[in-house]
């Protein structure tokens, strides 16, 4: 999560420095994808733990779906969010995952 915040922050600084894109769109894209990943993690944990809770898992998956659909229907349709900036923000999650994997595992030399 720390890497995600740092990567989004760097991208927002780049957007503000160049004057291209929307900082709000970048933050929204990063936040939505991070929330989606966290909801999926909680749902899978509820579904596959020793003490299974299938109804909680289903509710979390539905919440995740509604979150993603809500952003698309409200934010992008009404042009409240810049679609390209939102997409850039969404890809910051993937970059943060790669950075986390890179720094958390010792390199074979």
N, C-alpha and C positions, 0 to 999 in steps of 0.2 A: 504494500500500500504506500509505503514511503517513496519508493521509486516512481510510482504512478503520479504522486503529487509533484515530485521533482521534475519529471518529464513534462507534465502539463504546464508547470510553471515556466520552464525553459521555452516551450512552444509559445506560450502567451507573451513572454518577453520578446520573442522573435516577431510575433504578430504586431505588438505595440511598436517595436523599433522600426519595422518596415512600413507600417501603416496599411498593410494588406490583410484582408480577412477580418474576422470578428473574434475578439478575445472571449466574448460570451459564448459564441458557438463552440470554440475549442474546449472551454471549461464544461459546457453542457455535454458535449460528446464524450469527454473523458469521464464525467460523473455518471452518465447513463450506462456506459459500458461497464464501469466499475460496480455500480449497483446491480447490474444484471449478473455479473460474475459472482458477486457475494450472495445474491439470492439463489443462484444455481448451486453454489457450494453448500449453503444451508439446507436446500431441498435435498441434495444428494446425501448429505449427512443424516437427515431425518429418514430418508428412505432405506439406507443401508447400514445404519447402526445396529447394535445388538437389540436395542429396544426400538423397534421400528415404529414409525408414525406415518403411515401412508397418507392420511388426510392432511397432515401438515405439509408433507412434501408436495402433494397436489396443489394445495393452496399457495405455496411459494412459487411453483412453476406457473400457475395462473397469474399471480402478481407480477412475475417477471415478464410474461407475455403482454399483460396490460400496460406495464411501464413502457415497453418498447413501442407498442402500438400507439399509446398516448403521445409519445414524443413525435412520432411520425405524423400522426393526424393533426396535432395541435401546432407543434413547433415548425415543422417543415412545410406544411400545407399553407399556412397563413404567412409564410416568409418572416416569421419572428426570429428564426435562426438561419444563419448563412449555411446552406447545405455543405459547401466545401469545407468550411471551418469546422462544422460538426463532424464531418468524416475524418478530418485531421485529428481532432480531439479523440475520436473513437479509436484511431490507430495507435494513440499513445499508450493504450493498455497493452497492446502487443509488444511495443518497444520496451515498456517497463518489465514485462515478463521475461523478455530476452536478457535485459540488463540484470535482473534478479538472478536468473539462471547462471549468467556469466560470472557474477561475483560470489554466488553462494557455493559453487562447487570448485574445489581446488583443481588447478590445471595439471594435467599429466605432463611431466617434462622429461 
